[in-house]
Amino acid sequence: MSQAFAGRRVLVVEDESLVAMLLETILEDMGCTPVGPASTVDEGLQLVAEDAPIDAALLDVNVAGRQIFPVAEALKARGVPFIFSTGYGEGGLPDEWRGQPTLQKPFTEAAVREALMKAMGIVNV
């Protein structure tokens, strides 16, 4: 477990239950507290709207047939860093979201850790 992530609350929006469970396990192993997982865009928006702190978010780009961008906008408005996860990589994102940290599916625990560190501005310890 990395002290850099201890207690960090990370929102997960992912509609595939096996992927969501994998992300929860990876986050817990890193010392994070998973928030969610939300399996729809509306659930994700609801979790973002709550007062509970969110330190970062992992967002599946296509959630139950809907694009995740309303949740990304809400997080951006709150100043919460987020990472897109997609089978298409950054090339599958619309132009306005290019350059945002992106995890290519399937991903590894190391890739998730690295992306979160980058998004949260954590220096490798």
C-alpha positions in Angstrom: 0.0 0.0 0.0 1.3 3.4 -0.9 1.1 6.2 1.7 0.6 8.6 -1.1 -2.9 7.2 -1.7 -3.9 6.5 1.9 -7.5 7.7 2.5 -7.9 9.2 -1.0 -11.5 8.9 -2.2 -11.7 7.8 -5.8 -15.0 7.8 -7.7 -15.5 4.8 -10.1 -18.0 5.0 -12.9 -18.0 1.7 -14.8 -21.0 -0.3 -16.1 -19.1 -3.7 -16.4 -19.3 -5.2 -12.9 -16.1 -7.3 -13.3 -14.1 -4.2 -14.3 -15.7 -2.2 -11.5 -14.8 -4.9 -8.9 -11.2 -5.1 -10.3 -10.9 -1.3 -10.0 -12.3 -1.4 -6.4 -9.7 -4.1 -5.5 -6.9 -2.1 -7.1 -7.9 1.1 -5.3 -8.2 -0.7 -2.0 -4.8 -2.3 -2.5 -3.4 1.2 -3.1 -5.0 2.4 0.1 -7.7 4.4 -1.6 -11.4 4.4 -0.6 -13.5 3.6 -3.7 -16.6 5.8 -4.1 -19.4 4.0 -6.0 -19.0 2.3 -8.3 -21.7 4.0 -10.3 -22.9 1.9 -13.2 -24.8 4.7 -15.0 -24.1 8.4 -15.9 -27.0 9.5 -13.7 -25.6 7.6 -10.7 -22.2 9.2 -11.4 -23.7 12.7 -11.5 -25.5 12.0 -8.2 -22.3 10.9 -6.5 -20.5 14.0 -7.8 -23.3 16.3 -6.6 -23.1 15.0 -3.0 -21.0 16.9 -0.6 -18.6 14.0 0.2 -15.1 14.7 -0.9 -13.8 13.1 -4.1 -10.0 13.2 -4.7 -10.1 11.7 -8.2 -12.3 9.7 -10.5 -12.0 6.8 -13.0 -14.5 7.2 -15.7 -15.5 4.6 -18.3 -16.1 6.6 -21.5 -19.2 4.6 -22.6 -21.4 3.7 -19.6 -24.6 1.7 -20.4 -24.7 3.2 -23.9 -24.2 6.8 -22.8 -21.1 9.0 -23.0 -19.6 9.9 -19.6 -18.9 13.5 -20.5 -21.7 15.1 -18.3 -19.9 13.5 -15.3 -16.5 14.7 -16.5 -18.0 18.3 -16.8 -19.4 18.1 -13.2 -16.0 16.9 -11.9 -14.1 19.6 -13.8 -16.5 22.2 -12.3 -15.6 20.9 -8.8 -11.8 20.8 -9.6 -11.6 17.0 -9.3 -9.0 15.3 -11.5 -10.3 12.4 -13.5 -9.1 9.7 -15.8 -11.0 8.2 -18.7 -10.9 4.5 -19.3 -11.7 3.2 -22.8 -10.9 0.4 -25.1 -10.1 2.9 -27.8 -7.4 4.9 -25.9 -7.1 8.7 -26.2 -7.8 8.5 -29.9 -11.4 7.5 -29.2 -12.1 10.7 -27.3 -13.7 13.8 -28.8 -11.2 16.6 -29.5 -12.2 18.7 -26.5 -11.3 15.9 -24.1 -8.0 14.9 -25.8 -5.0 15.4 -23.5 -7.0 14.2 -20.5 -5.3 11.3 -18.7 -6.6 8.1 -20.3 -6.3 4.4 -19.4 -6.4 2.0 -22.3 -8.5 -1.1 -21.5 -7.6 -3.7 -20.5 -5.4 -2.0 -17.9 -3.0 -3.2 -15.2 -2.8 -2.2 -11.5 0.5 -0.4 -12.4 -1.2 1.6 -15.2 -4.1 2.6 -12.8 -1.6 3.7 -10.1 0.5 5.7 -12.6 -2.6 7.4 -14.1 -3.9 8.4 -10.7 -0.5 9.7 -9.6 -0.3 11.8 -12.7 -3.9 13.1 -12.4 -3.5 13.9 -8.7 0.0 15.4 -9.1 1.6 12.9 -6.7 5.3 12.5 -7.0 6.4 8.9 -7.2 7.5 7.8 -3.7 
